[in-house]
Amino acid sequence: MAVVAVVAAGCGGAHGAAGRRPGTTPAAATGVVTGTADACSGIMAEATAHLEVYRDDVLVARQQVPNGSTYRFVLPPGRYIVTNTGNPQNIGDGVTVSGGHTSELDIADSCF
């Protein structure tokens, strides 16, 4: 009987030592990229910023926000490029996302 009690205690309870059900893994932590996005103004004026997020040249997220509004992307940790596709002068800005943190990146108007 004593051997059974020691073995059961070593299992960490019904959900294992980390409090998880057997066969599951913890969810990857995510981070946030946020800021204001300015659409193109002047001759090529746009009322909406068309944002796209790329990781390793792969599109991972897109969002449209009114000119001057705040955008927000929740992403896994890594290095990303955020572009305003409505702005032909914008080739993108790099940002690093860390799990549990918020990174700020304002997308400025570069059309004149």
GIKA-V908994 format. One record per pair of residues at least 12 apart in sequence whose C-alpha atoms are under 8 Angstrom apart, sorted by the first residue. I is the first residue (numbers start at 1). J is the second residue. Records with the same first field share a line. If there is no record, write none. Layout:
I=J, J
This chain:
28=76
29=76, 77, 99, 100
30=74, 75, 76, 77, 97, 98, 99, 100, 101
31=74, 75, 76, 77, 97, 98, 99, 100, 101, 102, 103
32=72, 73, 74, 75, 97, 100, 101, 102, 103
33=72, 73, 74, 75, 95, 97, 102, 103, 104, 105
34=70, 71, 72, 73, 102, 103, 104, 105, 106
35=70, 71, 72, 104, 105, 106, 107
36=68, 69, 70, 71, 105, 106, 107, 108
37=49, 65, 67, 68, 69, 70, 71, 106, 107, 108, 109
38=67, 68, 69, 107, 108, 109
39=66, 67, 68, 84, 86, 87, 108, 109
40=86, 87, 109, 110, 111, 112
41=109, 111, 112
42=111, 112
43=112
44=111, 112
46=67, 86
47=66, 67
48=64, 65, 66, 67, 86
49=64, 65, 66, 67, 84, 85, 86, 87
50=62, 63, 64, 65, 83, 84, 85, 86
51=63, 64, 65, 82, 83, 84, 85, 86
52=82, 83, 84, 85
53=80, 81, 82, 83
54=80, 81, 82
55=78, 79, 80, 81
56=80
61=73
75=97
76=97, 98, 99
77=96, 97, 98, 99
78=96, 97, 98
79=94, 95, 96, 97
80=94, 95, 96, 97
81=93, 94, 95
82=94, 95
83=107
84=107
87=109, 110, 111
88=111
89=110, 111
90=110
93=107
